[in-house]
Amino acid sequence: YGNVGGNLAHLLSDEGYKIIAISDVEGGIYNPKGLNPNKVSLALKESGSVVGFKDADKITNQELLAVDCDILVPAALENQIDEDNADKIKAKLIVEAANGPITPQADKILEGKSIFIIPDILANAGGVTVSYFEWVQGLQAYFWTEREVNLKLRDIMQKAFDNVHRIGGERKVTMRKAAYILAVERVAEATRVRGLYP
């Protein structure tokens, strides 16, 4: 429940999603009826960990990964889903908000279970995109409101998702492989058009 996971929990809750489990380095909390991210954040400030939140069952971080849910968002650690726990994942969709949260071995297991994965190369590109927006604004002396930034970000991320999803469907590969294919094709095309720099 750090910067990425905490903010995402608030955003998803605001959009009407039910958050049923949250974790940090100390452990996790689970309530199938739903968790209020604002109240969890208060408990975090008071106790230093989400496990200080009273209106939920305490669970381990490994138990959180196996919670029966629609969407699982690993948002902090690399390699937290591996060949030892991948078969326990019950989520239908995994969004890799962290860098490399799924090992290659686990990726194969999850693919075999038909779990849809939005890979880190796509899912966590929003931060870099907003950094680019900051650079453009500084360079051009623009000032975009938060709403404008969010709309531009949503547009770019939606197009990126659609392109990767299309390639995945056309070539019958996972979203991760489709994202890599798109990235390599774009670099190859830029190299073809511009040539290599000396």
C-alpha positions as CSV (number, residue, x, y, z in Angstrom):
1,Y,0.0,0.0,0.0
2,G,2.7,2.3,-1.1
3,N,2.6,5.2,-3.6
4,V,1.4,3.3,-6.6
5,G,-0.9,0.8,-4.8
6,G,-2.3,3.3,-2.4
7,N,-3.2,5.8,-5.1
8,L,-4.6,3.1,-7.3
9,A,-6.8,1.8,-4.5
10,H,-8.3,5.3,-4.0
11,L,-8.8,5.8,-7.8
12,L,-10.5,2.4,-8.3
13,S,-12.7,2.8,-5.2
14,D,-13.7,6.2,-6.6
15,E,-14.7,4.5,-9.8
16,G,-16.9,2.0,-8.0
17,Y,-14.6,-1.0,-7.7
18,K,-14.7,-2.9,-4.5
19,I,-11.3,-3.3,-2.9
20,I,-11.2,-6.5,-0.8
21,A,-7.5,-6.8,0.0
22,I,-4.5,-4.5,0.6
23,S,-1.0,-5.2,1.7
24,D,2.3,-3.5,2.6
25,V,5.6,-4.8,3.9
26,E,4.1,-5.8,7.2
27,G,1.4,-8.0,5.8
28,G,-2.1,-7.7,4.4
29,I,-5.7,-7.1,5.3
30,Y,-8.8,-8.8,3.7
31,N,-12.5,-8.0,3.9
32,P,-14.8,-9.6,1.3
33,K,-17.4,-6.9,1.9
34,G,-14.9,-4.2,0.9
35,L,-12.3,-1.9,2.3
36,N,-12.5,1.9,2.4
37,P,-9.1,3.2,1.2
38,N,-9.6,6.5,3.1
39,K,-10.0,4.6,6.4
40,V,-7.1,2.2,5.6
41,S,-4.9,5.3,4.9
42,L,-5.8,6.7,8.3
43,A,-4.9,3.4,10.0
44,L,-1.7,3.4,8.1
45,K,-0.8,6.8,9.4
46,E,-1.7,5.9,13.0
47,S,0.0,2.5,13.2
48,G,2.6,2.6,10.4
49,S,1.0,-0.4,8.6
50,V,-2.2,-1.4,7.0
51,V,-2.3,-4.4,9.3
52,G,-3.3,-1.8,12.0
53,F,-6.7,-1.5,10.3
54,K,-9.4,-3.1,12.5
55,D,-12.3,-3.8,10.2
56,A,-10.5,-6.6,8.2
57,D,-8.9,-10.0,8.7
58,K,-5.1,-10.0,8.8
59,I,-3.5,-12.1,6.1
60,T,0.0,-12.7,4.9
61,N,1.3,-11.2,1.6
62,Q,1.3,-14.7,0.2
63,E,-2.3,-15.3,1.3
64,L,-3.3,-12.0,-0.4
65,L,-2.0,-13.3,-3.8
66,A,-4.4,-16.2,-3.5
67,V,-7.5,-14.2,-2.6
68,D,-10.5,-15.0,-4.8
69,C,-10.8,-11.8,-6.7
70,D,-11.4,-10.4,-10.2
71,I,-8.3,-8.2,-10.5
72,L,-5.0,-8.6,-8.8
73,V,-2.6,-5.6,-8.9
74,P,1.0,-6.4,-7.7
75,A,2.2,-2.8,-7.2
76,A,5.6,-2.9,-5.4
77,L,7.9,-5.9,-5.5
78,E,9.7,-7.8,-8.2
79,N,9.3,-11.5,-8.5
80,Q,6.5,-11.8,-6.0
81,I,4.5,-14.2,-8.2
82,D,6.7,-17.2,-8.9
83,E,6.5,-20.9,-9.7
84,D,5.7,-21.7,-6.1
85,N,2.6,-19.5,-5.8
86,A,1.4,-18.9,-9.4
87,D,-0.9,-22.0,-9.3
88,K,-2.7,-20.5,-6.3
89,I,-3.7,-17.2,-8.1
90,K,-7.5,-17.0,-8.5
91,A,-7.7,-13.6,-10.1
92,K,-9.0,-13.4,-13.7
93,L,-6.9,-10.4,-14.5
94,I,-3.5,-9.3,-13.3
95,V,-2.3,-5.7,-13.8
96,E,1.5,-5.4,-13.2
97,A,1.8,-2.0,-11.6
98,A,5.2,-3.0,-10.2
99,N,8.2,-3.7,-12.4
100,G,8.6,-7.4,-13.0
101,P,6.3,-8.8,-10.4
102,I,5.8,-12.1,-12.2
103,T,8.8,-14.4,-12.9
104,P,9.0,-16.0,-16.4
105,Q,8.2,-19.4,-14.9
106,A,5.1,-18.1,-13.2
107,D,4.1,-16.3,-16.4
108,K,3.9,-19.7,-18.2
109,I,1.8,-21.1,-15.3
110,L,-0.6,-18.2,-15.4
111,E,-0.8,-18.3,-19.2
112,G,-1.8,-22.0,-18.8
113,K,-4.6,-20.9,-16.4
114,S,-5.8,-18.4,-19.0
115,I,-5.3,-15.5,-16.6
116,F,-5.2,-12.2,-18.6
117,I,-2.1,-10.2,-17.7
118,I,-1.5,-6.5,-18.5
119,P,2.3,-6.5,-18.4
120,D,4.4,-4.0,-16.6
121,I,5.8,-2.5,-19.8
122,L,2.3,-1.4,-20.6
123,A,0.6,-1.0,-17.2
124,N,3.1,1.2,-15.5
125,A,4.0,3.4,-18.4
126,G,1.8,6.2,-17.1
127,G,4.5,7.6,-14.8
128,V,6.9,8.0,-17.7
129,T,4.2,9.5,-19.8
130,V,3.3,12.1,-17.3
131,S,7.0,12.9,-16.9
132,Y,7.0,13.6,-20.6
133,F,4.0,15.9,-20.2
134,E,6.0,17.8,-17.6
135,W,8.9,18.1,-20.0
136,V,6.7,19.4,-22.8
137,Q,5.0,21.9,-20.5
138,G,8.4,23.2,-19.4
139,L,9.8,23.4,-22.9
140,Q,6.7,25.1,-24.4
141,A,5.7,27.2,-21.4
142,Y,2.3,25.3,-21.3
143,F,0.3,24.9,-18.2
144,W,-2.1,22.0,-18.3
145,T,-4.6,21.4,-15.5
146,E,-4.7,18.1,-13.7
147,R,-7.9,17.2,-15.6
148,E,-6.1,17.9,-19.0
149,V,-3.1,15.8,-17.9
150,N,-5.4,13.0,-16.9
151,L,-7.4,13.1,-20.1
152,K,-4.2,13.1,-22.2
153,L,-2.8,10.2,-20.2
154,R,-6.0,8.2,-20.5
155,D,-6.0,8.8,-24.3
156,I,-2.4,7.6,-24.7
157,M,-2.8,4.6,-22.3
158,Q,-6.0,3.5,-24.0
159,K,-4.4,3.7,-27.5
160,A,-1.4,1.8,-26.2
161,F,-3.6,-0.9,-24.7
162,D,-5.7,-1.2,-27.8
163,N,-2.6,-1.5,-30.0
164,V,-1.0,-4.2,-27.8
165,H,-4.3,-6.1,-27.5
166,R,-4.8,-6.0,-31.3
167,I,-1.3,-7.4,-31.9
168,G,-1.9,-10.1,-29.3
169,G,-5.1,-11.1,-31.1
170,E,-3.7,-11.0,-34.6
171,R,-0.5,-13.0,-33.7
172,K,-2.2,-15.1,-31.0
173,V,0.4,-14.2,-28.3
174,T,0.1,-12.9,-24.8
175,M,-0.1,-9.3,-24.0
176,R,3.5,-9.3,-22.8
177,K,4.8,-10.8,-26.0
178,A,2.5,-8.4,-28.0
179,A,4.0,-5.4,-26.1
180,Y,7.5,-6.6,-26.9
181,I,6.6,-7.1,-30.5
182,L,5.2,-3.6,-30.8
183,A,8.2,-2.1,-29.0
184,V,10.8,-3.9,-31.2
185,E,8.8,-3.0,-34.4
186,R,8.7,0.7,-33.5
187,V,12.5,0.8,-32.7
188,A,13.2,-1.1,-36.0
189,E,11.0,1.3,-38.0
190,A,12.7,4.4,-36.3
191,T,16.1,2.9,-37.1
192,R,15.1,2.2,-40.7
193,V,13.7,5.8,-41.2
194,R,16.4,7.7,-39.3
195,G,19.4,5.4,-39.4
196,L,21.7,4.7,-36.5
197,Y,23.2,7.5,-34.6
198,P,27.0,7.7,-34.8
